Amino acid sequence: MLSVASPWEIAIKVSLGKLSIPGDVETFIKHHLAINDIELLDIRLRHVARVSDLPFHHRDPFDRLMIAQALV
């Protein structure tokens, strides 16, 4: 599984010019999900709520969300 936060972060980095990928983000992500048999993990309210309980070892909001998703 791959948190939807990861492609979200990829899209942001592409738009900022910090990451270059072949083609558009959606096609790139869908292709790699398919060939690697990976399912997207949606962001749920329970994941967001779990973020509030996390210690501040990580300040990056994407990292914090992915940690919360893993714990939930």
CYANA upper distance limits for C-alpha pairs under 8 A (distance plus 0.5 A):
  1 MET  CA     38 ILE  CA      5.84
  1 MET  CA     39 GLU  CA      5.23
  1 MET  CA     40 LEU  CA      6.11
  1 MET  CA     41 LEU  CA      6.51
  2 LEU  CA      6 SER  CA      7.54
  2 LEU  CA     38 ILE  CA      7.17
  2 LEU  CA     39 GLU  CA      6.67
  2 LEU  CA     40 LEU  CA      5.39
  2 LEU  CA     41 LEU  CA      6.06
  3 SER  CA      7 PRO  CA      8.30
  3 SER  CA     40 LEU  CA      6.29
  3 SER  CA     41 LEU  CA      5.11
  3 SER  CA     42 ASP  CA      6.96
  3 SER  CA     43 ILE  CA      7.98
  3 SER  CA     66 MET  CA      6.94
  3 SER  CA     69 GLN  CA      8.20
  4 VAL  CA      8 TRP  CA      6.81
  4 VAL  CA     40 LEU  CA      6.35
  4 VAL  CA     41 LEU  CA      6.23
  4 VAL  CA     42 ASP  CA      6.14
  4 VAL  CA     43 ILE  CA      7.30
  5 ALA  CA      9 GLU  CA      6.60
  5 ALA  CA     43 ILE  CA      8.21
  5 ALA  CA     62 PHE  CA      6.60
  5 ALA  CA     65 LEU  CA      7.94
  5 ALA  CA     66 MET  CA      7.55
  6 SER  CA     10 ILE  CA      6.73
  6 SER  CA     62 PHE  CA      8.03
  7 PRO  CA     11 ALA  CA      6.55
  7 PRO  CA     25 VAL  CA      8.39
  7 PRO  CA     29 ILE  CA      7.38
  8 TRP  CA     12 ILE  CA      6.89
  9 GLU  CA     13 LYS  CA      6.73
  9 GLU  CA     62 PHE  CA      7.81
 10 ILE  CA     14 VAL  CA      6.62
 10 ILE  CA     19 LEU  CA      7.95
 10 ILE  CA     25 VAL  CA      8.22
 11 ALA  CA     15 SER  CA      6.67
 11 ALA  CA     25 VAL  CA      6.70
 12 ILE  CA     16 LEU  CA      6.73
 13 LYS  CA     17 GLY  CA      6.69
 13 LYS  CA     18 LYS  CA      5.55
 13 LYS  CA     19 LEU  CA      5.85
 14 VAL  CA     18 LYS  CA      6.38
 14 VAL  CA     19 LEU  CA      5.24
 14 VAL  CA     20 SER  CA      6.48
 14 VAL  CA     21 ILE  CA      8.01
 14 VAL  CA     25 VAL  CA      8.46
 21 ILE  CA     25 VAL  CA      7.97
 21 ILE  CA     28 PHE  CA      7.97
 22 PRO  CA     28 PHE  CA      7.56
 23 GLY  CA     27 THR  CA      7.51
 23 GLY  CA     28 PHE  CA      7.06
 24 ASP  CA     28 PHE  CA      6.64
 25 VAL  CA     29 ILE  CA      6.54
 26 GLU  CA     30 LYS  CA      6.55
 27 THR  CA     31 HIS  CA      6.48
 28 PHE  CA     32 HIS  CA      6.87
 29 ILE  CA     33 LEU  CA      6.55
 30 LYS  CA     34 ALA  CA      6.64
 31 HIS  CA     35 ILE  CA      6.74
 32 HIS  CA     36 ASN  CA      6.45
 32 HIS  CA     38 ILE  CA      8.45
 33 LEU  CA     37 ASP  CA      6.26
 33 LEU  CA     38 ILE  CA      5.25
 33 LEU  CA     39 GLU  CA      7.13
 33 LEU  CA     40 LEU  CA      8.42
 34 ALA  CA     38 ILE  CA      6.99
 43 ILE  CA     47 HIS  CA      6.88
 43 ILE  CA     48 VAL  CA      7.92
 43 ILE  CA     69 GLN  CA      8.28
 44 ARG  CA     48 VAL  CA      7.09
 45 LEU  CA     49 ALA  CA      6.57
 46 ARG  CA     50 ARG  CA      6.62
 46 ARG  CA     72 VAL  CA      7.92
 47 HIS  CA     51 VAL  CA      7.14
 47 HIS  CA     65 LEU  CA      7.37
 47 HIS  CA     68 ALA  CA      6.03
 47 HIS  CA     69 GLN  CA      5.71
 47 HIS  CA     72 VAL  CA      7.01
 48 VAL  CA     52 SER  CA      7.96
 48 VAL  CA     65 LEU  CA      7.28
 48 VAL  CA     68 ALA  CA      7.83
 49 ALA  CA     53 ASP  CA      8.18
 50 ARG  CA     54 LEU  CA      7.48
 50 ARG  CA     68 ALA  CA      5.97
 50 ARG  CA     69 GLN  CA      8.41
 50 ARG  CA     72 VAL  CA      7.92
 51 VAL  CA     64 ARG  CA      6.79
 51 VAL  CA     65 LEU  CA      6.71
 51 VAL  CA     67 ILE  CA      8.50
 51 VAL  CA     68 ALA  CA      5.98
 54 LEU  CA     64 ARG  CA      8.13
 54 LEU  CA     68 ALA  CA      8.06
 58 HIS  CA     63 ASP  CA      7.21
 58 HIS  CA     64 ARG  CA      6.82
 59 ARG  CA     63 ASP  CA      8.10
 59 ARG  CA     64 ARG  CA      7.48
 60 ASP  CA     64 ARG  CA      6.72
 61 PRO  CA     65 LEU  CA      6.63
 62 PHE  CA     66 MET  CA      6.74
 63 ASP  CA     67 ILE  CA      6.61
 64 ARG  CA     68 ALA  CA      6.67
 65 LEU  CA     69 GLN  CA      6.65
 66 MET  CA     70 ALA  CA      6.68
 67 ILE  CA     71 LEU  CA      6.76
 68 ALA  CA     72 VAL  CA      6.62
